[in-house]
Structure formats: C-alpha cells, structure tokens
Amino acid sequence: MAGPEDPLPVLAAAPRRSAASPSTEYGQPMISSTAVTLVEPPRRRRPRRVLRLIRAICRTLPLFTPRCHLPQTTCKLLHAPPSLSSCSVSHLPSSRSTTASIAAASHVTGTLFGPRRGRVTLSLQENPRCFPSLVVEIPVQTYALLREMSSGMVRIALECEKRAPDKAQSRPSRLLLLDEPLWTVFCNGKKSGYGMRREATEEDLAVMETLRPVSMGVGVLPGRSDVEVPDGEVAYLRSGFEHVISSRDSETLYMVTPDGGNGPELSIFFVRI
C-alpha cells in the first residue's frame, strides 16, 4: 500500500486472490514474470448497413401526438401543473438513466496504474482475461491522481479534434473515437497536457496478467523480481466501468462501485470536438 504521503482511496470490495498468482511475504501480488495467458477480446459486430439506414429513416419521421378520448375532467387533471398533479416527480427517470437507456452501454474493466513517481496509464479490457483493447498514457503523475482521488471525485476529460474530410471523399473520416492517437487531457477542469494512445508493452501485459484474478481493488505491486529498477513499485486502481456511447463523438466511462460503498467517484470522458 502507499505511504503516508500518498493515501490510496479504499474501495468497498477487496480483490479476489488466486492460488496461481505470485505474491510476496506481505501478501501483496507481485508483477508476474511468467508467460502471458490473456486472450483476444471478442469482436463486436456493427449493425448492418440496412439496419443503420432504417434507424436513420425512423429518426427523421415526425412525432404524432395522439388525441385524448378521456373525459374532460381527466384531461384537465393530466395537464395540471406539478403542484396540482397527483403524480410524484420522484417517479420520473433521471437524466443519466434516460441517456443510458437511449445510448449504447456495456460493462468493461478499467485499470489506472503507473509508477508512484511516474505517469498514469489507462487500460481498458472487455474482461480481466482479455488483452487490453485501449491503452492511453495520461499526462498526470500517479501521486497527483491519488491526491485527487482522496477528495472523493475525479473527472478526467480526453478531447481530440475532428479530422478534416478527405479530398477524395466529401464525408469525414470513419475513425472510431477510441482509435484517436492524440488527446488533450483535463483532470478536474485543469489542463494536464497531451495523452497518447499506444500499443500495450510487455510491462503493461505483465501488470494485466498479475491483476487477472482481481475484479476490483486498489493497491501497490512490489515490482518484478527479475528486474531491478529503483522505485519499481506500481500503484493501481481497478474497477468495473459502465461504458456509455452517447454518439459518434462522445463516450463516457462511469466507475461502478458496490452498493452502499463509500469509494471515490471516477468518470472518464472521451470527446471529439
């Protein structure tokens, strides 16, 4: 665990231990030096072109308001102000739940890790057994992120610019949002620098292999026993995230905490402007 100067936020659920995962005499998992056993993530099929065309046509259709055939007194009650209506506002869905029901949402595993005196790396996996589908190096020092996490709420925004349309084609590039190579990163409203998407390195895969039996948790990995590096400890935070795709240019990750947990709130926004 981190020292007194770098308090780590505590999540309600402890990581699951596995007999196959290496550990030190203090019970902390050590970065694996064995072969990587992660598997390729399953490919998600995109909707067929005909289905996308039907959806686009449905969005352009006008909305018809049905006529009310109820008695006049009932219609007046339904159109009464909220103060006179018998319906409670608490029964209405919240803005986030409405957005999540309309947008495409899925559950992924996210890991923030890095040397305690280095930069943070964000890794996304379909599940802990898969290779990372996204690895982004965030220009935020690990100890600074831990300090922000101790306050209870962290908002990380990654922004990129829209690409100009190709000269041969009038329409813009079809590059997916999470495939963008360069990002401008903001942490709690403060510009931190530029983040870069990269391929997973051997060190990244070793960390993912070590955390394979961990579903949710926070701590420090002592480092690989076969590599002698000063200050080789790696701090990590792993949790499930709700991945909400609002549009082609907006995706959000909401950290999922256990019911009734007092853990920190973390949201990561990917935006193309």
Secondary structure, 3 states (H helix, E strand, C coil): CCCCCCCCCCCCCCCCCCCCCCECCCCCECCCCCCCCCECCCCCCCCCHHHHHHHHHHHHCCCCCCCCCCCHHHHHHHCCCCCCCCCCHHHCCCHHHHHHHHCEEEEEEEEEEEECCCEEEEEEECCCCECCCEEEEEEEEHHHHHHHHHCCEEEEEEEECCCCCCCCCCCCCCCCHHHCCEEEEEECCEEEEEEEECCCCHHHHHHHHHCCCCCCEEEEECCCCCCCCCCCCEEEEEEEEEEEEEECCEEEEEEECCCCCCCCEEEEEEEEC
